[in-house]
Amino acid sequence: MGKTTYRLPNSFFTAYDAHDVDGMLALCADGALGRYAPYGRESVVPIRGGIDVIWRAFPNAVPNFRVKVIELIPAEGNIVVIQAEMSGPIPAEVHGIAKKGQDVHIPHCYILRFDTDSKITRLDAYWDNTVLNSIKASGV
């Protein structure tokens, strides 16, 4: 893999941290697919008109969320695995999880696949959904 492949994930996560969805989409190929694994093994959807809806809504739920890349791991061919941390203040108290305004840190693992133009063609994301499930259960 060349330097472009290594820069691209950083650019993507820099845009994510800045809540710049259009910047994130600019790094995705037309027809790119994504899957957020906690939503189910069969949850593959288009990034445009699917995953990007989540990206646009997330700042409303956690306005000050942050994204930090911990490690980039080159895999076979056109694949990069990224260990990242999503963090930010919880908008309301979640008993046993966090007090209102307390920062939570959720480890994430992303698997990105690229085309020959170094555009993301597939994004798979995995994370511990405990905090999100607790917020949902609390009715927040």
C-alpha positions in Angstrom: 0.0 0.0 0.0 1.2 3.5 -0.8 1.3 6.7 1.2 -2.2 7.7 0.0 -3.8 4.8 1.6 -2.3 5.7 5.0 -3.2 9.4 4.7 -6.7 8.7 3.7 -7.9 7.0 6.9 -6.4 9.9 8.9 -8.2 12.4 6.6 -11.5 10.5 7.0 -11.2 10.5 10.8 -10.1 14.1 10.9 -13.3 15.0 9.0 -15.3 12.7 11.4 -13.8 14.5 14.4 -14.8 17.8 12.9 -18.3 16.6 12.2 -17.6 17.2 8.5 -19.9 14.7 6.8 -19.4 16.1 3.4 -15.7 15.8 3.8 -16.1 12.2 4.9 -18.3 11.5 1.9 -15.7 13.0 -0.5 -13.4 10.2 0.6 -15.9 7.5 -0.3 -16.4 6.0 -3.7 -19.7 6.2 -5.5 -21.7 3.1 -4.5 -19.6 2.6 -1.3 -21.2 0.3 1.3 -21.0 0.4 5.1 -22.0 -1.8 8.0 -22.2 -0.9 11.7 -21.9 -4.4 13.2 -24.0 -3.7 16.4 -27.0 -3.1 14.1 -26.7 -6.7 12.8 -24.6 -8.9 10.6 -26.9 -8.2 7.6 -27.0 -4.4 8.1 -24.9 -3.5 5.0 -26.3 -0.3 3.5 -25.1 2.3 1.1 -22.9 4.9 2.7 -24.7 7.7 0.8 -28.3 7.7 1.9 -27.6 5.1 4.7 -24.6 5.4 7.0 -24.3 9.2 6.3 -27.7 9.7 7.9 -26.2 8.4 11.1 -23.1 10.6 10.7 -25.4 13.7 10.2 -27.6 12.8 13.2 -24.8 11.9 15.7 -23.8 15.5 16.5 -27.4 16.3 17.5 -27.3 13.4 20.0 -23.8 14.1 21.3 -22.9 17.6 20.1 -19.3 17.6 21.4 -18.3 14.1 20.4 -14.7 13.5 19.4 -12.9 10.9 17.3 -9.3 9.8 18.0 -7.3 7.4 16.0 -5.3 5.1 18.2 -3.7 2.9 15.6 -3.7 2.2 11.9 -3.0 -1.4 11.0 -2.3 -2.3 7.3 -3.9 -5.5 6.3 -3.9 -7.4 3.0 -4.1 -5.6 -0.3 -6.3 -2.5 -0.1 -7.5 -2.9 3.5 -6.7 -0.9 6.6 -7.9 -1.6 10.1 -8.2 1.4 12.4 -8.5 1.3 16.2 -10.3 4.5 17.3 -12.0 6.0 20.3 -15.3 7.9 20.1 -15.9 10.1 23.1 -18.0 12.9 24.3 -20.3 14.1 27.0 -23.5 12.1 27.6 -26.5 14.4 27.2 -28.4 13.0 30.2 -27.7 10.8 33.3 -27.7 7.1 32.6 -27.9 5.2 35.9 -24.8 3.1 36.5 -23.1 4.3 33.2 -22.5 8.1 33.3 -23.7 11.3 34.9 -25.1 14.0 32.6 -22.3 15.8 30.9 -19.7 13.1 31.8 -17.4 12.1 29.0 -17.6 8.5 27.9 -15.0 6.7 25.8 -16.1 4.0 23.5 -13.5 1.9 21.7 -14.2 1.3 18.0 -12.6 -0.8 15.3 -13.0 0.1 11.6 -12.2 -1.9 8.6 -11.8 0.2 5.5 -11.4 -1.1 2.0 -10.2 1.1 -0.9 -10.4 1.2 -4.6 -7.6 2.0 -7.0 -8.4 5.7 -6.6 -7.9 5.4 -2.8 -11.6 6.0 -2.2 -13.4 4.0 0.5 -15.5 1.3 -1.0 -16.5 -0.5 2.2 -16.6 0.6 5.8 -17.3 -1.9 8.6 -17.4 -0.6 12.2 -17.5 -2.5 15.5 -17.9 -1.1 19.0 -19.1 -2.0 22.4 -22.7 -0.9 22.4 -23.2 -1.1 26.2 -23.3 2.7 26.7 -25.6 3.3 23.8 -28.0 0.5 24.9 -28.1 1.9 28.4 -29.0 5.3 27.1 -31.7 3.8 24.9 -33.1 1.8 27.9 -33.1 4.9 30.1 -35.4 6.7 27.6 -32.9 9.5 27.0 
